[in-house]
């Protein structure tokens, strides 16, 4: 009789590095006032873009959606 070998299958999801990246993005976006006054969908979109693409803010790129 054969027994199945147990192994851990890779699982998709967020890792610690992804979490650190997003927290850093949130902090950078907040310090550049992207999270202030979220009244419209454009402002929310700008804040989310700034959180995910935060290294571009350091290059001087404006991520506000107009």
Phi, psi and omega in degrees: 000136180265144174248144180284140177275127180275133175212158180272118177282144177295139181240136177287152179158187181268135175261178180297321180295321177296318179297316179297318179299314182290324177294317177298319178297319177296321179292314179297316179296322179291321180289341176258016171066028175283337181265007177272138173056065179272084183255337183235166178296327178296320179291322177294317178298318177298318180295318179293318177299317180296326179290319183279323184254035186302332177297334179292334178296322179291340177272001177089013181275130180275122182257014176288130177275127181250000000 
